[in-house]
Amino acid sequence: MPRADNVNELPADLPVPVDDGACAHLQGMRVPAALASTGGRSVDLARLPGLTVVYVYPRTGRPDQELPTGWNAIPGARGCTPQSCAFRDHHQELREVGVGNLFGLSTQDTAYQREAVERLHLPFELLSDEKLEFARALKLPTFSVDGMTLIKRLTLIVRDGVIEQVFYPVFPPDASAGAVLEWCGSGQRDRKMQNFRTKRVAALRNAKK
């Protein structure tokens, strides 16, 4: 039976999450635990070279299922589908600014996640932390509703297995991909400028010899 609202839209009156400091410890930590993927494989984020983006979300809904109890009143809970669609729409741009791997991550099982990948036409894999091993190892913030323990919405920028940047809290969810794209793009520009300066200095030194 179709649900009363639209899973693809964000209500205008959602409560805004506040930064409670729950992710202040993450920068510089190495990502743990291999996770099951909708791609039918196990993904070890610590072994992936280069830049990896992992957007962590509580749970995607389905058009035929009602929301968990009081979902819209929980700051930061609503908006997993619009967020995933935004990362889908910015996927190619993220690759162009150096993101080698993009994943979504939640505590839902792989079968549930696979339905979302197919329905939303996501060009990237979703990772399942069904047993909360990843969340506990990193001490990620969680909340409980209807007997489920879910991870609060956050985004990790990982370089060579180490967390370089954290976005938390994330609001509004559908602007998350744009914020990540801007951060990765500015970082790429900074690295290019630094490389240019390094080469320029070397060239000047060689010219004086």
Beta strands, then each sheet from edge to edge (+ up, - down):
strand 1: 34-37
strand 2: 42-44
strand 3: 51-56
strand 4: 99-106
strand 5: 125-128
strand 6: 142-145
strand 7: 148-151
strand 8: 154-159
strand 9: 162-167
sheet 1: 2+ 1- 5+ 4+ 3+ 8- 9+
sheet 2: 6+ 7-
end
